[in-house]
Amino acid sequence: MNPKHQRALLLFWHAWIGGSYLVAYLTADEDTYGMHLFAGYAVLAAIVVRVLSGLIAPNAKLLKLPRPKRGSLQDWFGAGKGRHPLFAWFAATLLVTVGASAATGALSDSLMTWLEDPHEAISEASLWVIFGHIAFVTYMYGGKPWLKQAVTKLTDRFPFSYGKEHSI
Amino acid sequence: MLKKMLIHGLTAAAVIGAAAAVYAAGRDHADAIDNAAPAVQADTGGRTATGNGYIADGGKRSERDGAFRLFRAHDRDRDDDDDERSEHRRKHHDHDDD
């Protein structure tokens, strides 16, 4: 498949899972259980579609499943070149945690009601993984120059800062 | 790019949220219909309710029904009293109604 189409599909999938997760998380209350159910199954469907697409097209540039390696982290922090390995680590962790959250939710609704508490705990954990993913991606794609600017402004403002001392 | 992804995600959330709301409304409506017959059954003291919404007795009488029967018997006695009163009136009344 054309990489352009793969990218479009991936963006569509990202919006699908992000939107579904947001609705599912916001409607977790008992009063909005019907909405929570619908959005939760939408999340589960998105995970299944993503895993299936990765299995069907294992060599596709963008659709292949992320395969994080422990060595890649050490290499990257040593040389600091290439794609940051945390992208793959975050993608894999998100697929596992969000998938586990959706799967336990679906099972606790129908077959295993005792999974209700684990579902809640995994969902809370997955939210923090999502926050980490957002913070990391924001830092990598837009936050780095902004952070650099902010640090420069701060160091210029305070005369006792580390940068000023060295400049004198 | 990040802004675009954020907008896409929020749009998807709005679409899925709307679909979920429609699904939830349909689900609640279906539950309300399913629960309607048992509710009527509970209100009528254990008498079975048929699918068409009418209450069927099924030959069983509840305590509440028995209490109503007492009232009905009382009404019947009162009717008898009225008859007796009319008879008495016919026999012993001084004036002729006609």
Interface residues (C-beta under 8 A of the other chain):
Chain A: L11 H14 A15 W16 G18 G19 S20 L22 V23 T27 T32 Y33 G34 M35 H36 L37 F38 A39 A42 V137 T138 Y141 G142
Chain B: M1 L2 M5 H8 G9 L10 T11 A12 A13 A14 V15 I16 G17 A19 A20 A21 Y23 A24 A25 R27 D28
